[in-house]
Amino acid sequence: MSMSEEEHLLREIARIYHDIKNPVAIISGNAQLLNEIARGLDLPADLKEPIADIEEASEELTARVERLRNLGKKGGSDSGTASF
């Protein structure tokens, strides 16, 4: 891969990282808030579980987005073989 292609790829990875990071942070924050409200209202488990699922999925997505960011850094610690 030429330097220009590599630079373009790194810019695209950075753009994608930023495009995904903010919505995931909003989802995660709202899921945490809903979880706290559900606990405070002592809602039944069948209502709490979907909220916990959303929170867990957003945490997993956050970890994947961070790996993407690491791939986009020159000399990042990720080898490029991370599973997305």
C-alpha positions as CSV (number, residue, x, y, z in Angstrom):
1,M,0.0,0.0,0.0
2,S,1.4,3.4,-1.0
3,M,1.8,6.1,1.6
4,S,-1.0,8.1,0.1
5,E,-3.4,5.1,0.2
6,E,-2.3,4.4,3.8
7,E,-2.9,8.1,4.8
8,H,-6.4,7.9,3.1
9,L,-7.2,4.7,5.0
10,L,-6.1,6.2,8.3
11,R,-8.2,9.3,7.7
12,E,-11.2,7.1,6.9
13,I,-10.7,5.0,10.0
14,A,-10.6,8.3,12.1
15,R,-13.7,9.6,10.4
16,I,-15.6,6.3,11.0
17,Y,-14.4,6.3,14.6
18,H,-15.8,9.7,15.3
19,D,-19.0,9.0,13.4
20,I,-19.7,6.0,15.6
21,K,-18.3,7.1,18.9
22,N,-20.8,9.9,19.7
23,P,-24.0,8.0,19.0
24,V,-22.7,5.0,21.0
25,A,-21.9,7.3,23.9
26,I,-25.5,8.7,23.8
27,I,-26.9,5.2,23.7
28,S,-24.7,4.0,26.6
29,G,-25.5,7.1,28.7
30,N,-29.2,6.7,28.2
31,A,-29.1,3.0,28.9
32,Q,-27.3,3.7,32.2
33,L,-29.9,6.3,33.1
34,L,-32.7,3.9,32.3
35,N,-31.0,1.2,34.3
36,E,-30.8,3.5,37.3
37,I,-34.5,4.6,37.0
38,A,-35.5,0.9,36.6
39,R,-33.7,0.0,39.8
40,G,-35.1,3.0,41.6
41,L,-38.7,2.1,40.6
42,D,-38.0,-1.6,41.4
43,L,-39.4,-2.6,38.0
44,P,-39.8,-6.3,37.2
45,A,-36.9,-8.2,35.7
46,D,-38.7,-8.6,32.3
47,L,-38.5,-4.8,32.0
48,K,-35.0,-4.5,33.4
49,E,-33.4,-7.1,31.3
50,P,-33.8,-5.4,27.9
51,I,-32.3,-2.2,29.4
52,A,-29.3,-4.2,30.7
53,D,-29.0,-5.8,27.2
54,I,-28.8,-2.4,25.6
55,E,-26.2,-1.3,28.1
56,E,-24.1,-4.4,27.6
57,A,-24.3,-4.1,23.8
58,S,-23.2,-0.5,23.9
59,E,-20.2,-1.4,26.1
60,E,-19.2,-4.1,23.5
61,L,-19.6,-1.6,20.7
62,T,-17.5,0.9,22.6
63,A,-14.7,-1.6,22.9
64,R,-14.9,-2.4,19.2
65,V,-14.8,1.3,18.3
66,E,-11.8,1.8,20.5
67,R,-10.0,-1.1,18.7
68,L,-10.9,0.7,15.4
69,R,-9.3,3.8,16.8
70,N,-6.2,1.9,17.7
71,L,-6.0,0.5,14.2
72,G,-6.2,4.0,12.8
73,K,-3.2,5.1,14.8
74,K,0.2,4.6,13.1
75,G,2.2,2.2,15.2
76,G,-0.9,1.4,17.3
77,S,-0.8,-1.5,19.7
78,D,-3.3,-3.5,17.6
79,S,-1.9,-5.8,15.0
80,G,-4.7,-5.2,12.5
81,T,-6.1,-8.7,13.2
82,A,-8.7,-7.6,15.7
83,S,-12.1,-9.3,15.3
84,F,-14.8,-6.8,14.5
